[in-house]
Amino acid sequence: MTDSTSDPTAGPGTRHLDDRIEAVFGPLVDEIAAGAVARERGRRLPVDEVDLLRRAGFGALRVTVEDGGWGASLEQEFRLLVRLGEADSNLPQLLRGHVAFVETQRAQPDGPLRTEWLERLAAGDVLVGNAQAERGDATAVTTRLTEVDGRLRLDGRKFYSTGTLYADWIWVGALRGDEPVALAVRADAPGVTRLDDWGGFGQRLTGSGTTIFDDVTVDPAQVLPWSDNAERRPLAYTQALYQLVLLAAETGIARAVLRDAVDFVRPRTRTFGVAGVSLPREDPLVQGVVGRLSSIASAVEAVTLSAVRALEAADARASAAASAAASVDASAPDGASAAADDYQEALATVFEAQQVVLPLVLEAATALFEVGGASAVDADRALDRHWRNARTIASHNPAIHRERALGDRRLNGTPFRTGPQAAAAAPTTPAAPAAAHAALVRTP
């Protein structure tokens, strides 16, 4: 499942964890892959498959060993996400909210809430969904947290609630008065309604529809000022992380396209009248297409994982700087703030990866049909799902905007807009910072 066993720089601890991840999750990935076509054709939500991952401890992968988790690196987690994307591209995307939530909790200062959540996550049987984005004005947040008769009450309606249908808890963005806040509520709490009304032609099983909060009681201890989340780690990290999960799903699609092309061609005995060729697998044109698909799958995986490593390295440097600053002067700015440009450069690497990965995967998903003629379009094979899913993912966080921002950064040194910076370009509202964060995840 991972390549670190062949990496001479990987230590024995890394290789041992690689082996453990493979032993636990490898069979589950194969099981998930086996049912992918049937789920796609019947629009059956992968509830059982997500539960397999939950019970296997996926939710605790990035929790440190000291806190009771697996202690996986970001790269190890993303290698698994790529494998899941190959099995079923809906899976990494619907887990995206959980991936980001764990990183949020890891970055929080020591305290009761962080301890509570790390213990809950380390137990390994909890997944967290996302409910940040709302339909309508990009700077408007209408979900409200109010105090009524001595209790906190949550009311509102979210869309693009990716993964929330499968979640045990939901991470929600809201306004408390004029203050943006983030809070966690149980997915089965009274007043929470989750709808499977995502209508996209791709990634149809991500559970990216509506979540309604109607007079939901909220534990005050689960509420954090939005600024606390943003200041502990720059939003460039979160933005990069969200985009990388999508790239992991795209990379998985590229691998699945190659797999399906090979599986389609190998057993076939009918060829398209090429002189001297009796089997499709001996047809030089078919071989050329499969060679191209193989090259694309390898290239996009290399690019995606390189971007993951860039983000992980930036975060490690920020953590080291924070520790050094704290040991010298407790009032010194934290490492995340001091390393803001480092995070920005990592985000640039992710955006550059996006420009390369998206068109290549779409090319592969189209070229797949060149290996089989009319029989490849048989609806029972559902090979069209690869293009539909890749196109749907590619429509998120539009690449054309990232390309322009990359050029502006390289030419003029302009930083990428994240959080309040992004909101500054829109009409000012009290909710603008929170809405800007919601825009990062406004993707099914």
Beta strands, then each sheet from edge to edge (+ up, - down):
strand 1: 128-131
strand 2: 144-148
strand 3: 151-158
strand 4: 169-176
strand 5: 179-186
strand 6: 192-194
strand 7: 211-218
strand 8: 223-225
sheet 1: 1+ 4+ 5- 8+
sheet 2: 2+ 3- 7+ 6-
end
